[in-house]
Amino acid sequence: MKRILTVLFSICLATAVQAQLLYQISGNGLGKPSYIVGTYHMAPSSFTDSIQGLRDVIKSCQQVYGELVQSEMLKPDIAAKAQQAMMLPEGMTLSKLFTPEEMTRIKDYTNNLAGPLAGSVLVSQMERMTPQAVSTTLEVLNYVKKSNSLNVANGIDLYLQQYATELGKEVGGLETADFQINALFCSNTIERQKQLLLCMVDHPDIIDQIAELVIKYYFAQDLEGLKTAMDIKTGDACDDTPEEEARIIDNRNADWLTKMPAIMQDKSTLFAVGAAHLFGEKGVLNLLREAGYNVSPYPNKLP
């Protein structure tokens, strides 16, 4: 269950924190500081102004790097790959994957989320989609329903890259669009995808609780609160396995740390990545410190 939430937004925290999303990276031979900001992929572009110092940082840096170049996902060939990854093989449908009783549970959840009429239409539209794609669709719908301030089409990650381009800055990505498509929709077996979708529809209270807390604490820039929200577990097979969590967070963090030093050495950079990747023993902030960099809140709000 938590895997879907992690894709959208999650936190792994092992050190003391404050209301802070933006950090400065300096030392270790860098001629100019670089920066990293934790994003929530559905936070609206207007939230940029709520992160103190962020616009000044964008103006001072030479380039902005995200998890990927957001505009790549808008290219027809990449969009086609994403759509293909979300679809079941020819001749296969959700109704063939799930028993009639399981399909009733999925339909009931969707109807409760979208309303009977819209829910019926949505279930029909999702019939050819993989369980992972259905889980992601329903999760996004649930988050948007709980907060009209969210923006799926023009979130903060896309906006930061567009704003950098308008300022004449370079834009880059730590990963490719192909990698993210695979991570989002192809990394689990169909059987595990089925299990996680049923976990979602069978635990609506927990899903709602986590969604409400994530929205509340991200916009408060309260990372400790976000950790508490994302640490909620069901204590059964619905929780991510250690291997799943490593695949979506820790392994990617380690890969980014093989790329970030050269990127920062070349040009002063703002990295804008999901806040799930910032904290914890294997989080990007700690990995940067272990690599010899000074990492501090920006602007420095510590007493």
Disulfide bonds with the S-S distance in Angstrom:
Cys199-Cys238 2.09
